Amino acid sequence: MRWLAVVVMAVALGGCSDPPSGSTNPAAERGRQIYLAQCVSCHGPDPASAGPIGPPIKGTPPEVIESKVVRGTYPPGYKPKRPTAAMPPIAALAPDVPALVEFLK
């Protein structure tokens, strides 16, 4: 019976750990969902690592994300990590750019 109390206590304490990254910030969670739906196929599941087509994008400046996602271009003076034009603009995501930026911080 003592082992049952230990198991119950372990399960109860396991629920007290820190929440997963981004789960406490609704904007970051929305950005994560957008990333998984729109970006993961090219940039890979981890935005800090290079994907099969796209470069790592974690920490990308907001103006670069907004320009590249909405217009398909880089802001003036920005030197891209990869000189390709493979990423198409997705203008419909313009309202969600702040959430995507929040996730990629």
Secondary structure, 3 states (H helix, E strand, C coil): CHHHHHHHHHHHHHCCCCCCCCCCCHHHHHHHHHHHHHHHHHHCCCCCCCCCCCCCCCCCCHHHHHHHHHHCCCCCCCCCCCCCCCCCCCHHHHHHHHHHHHHHC
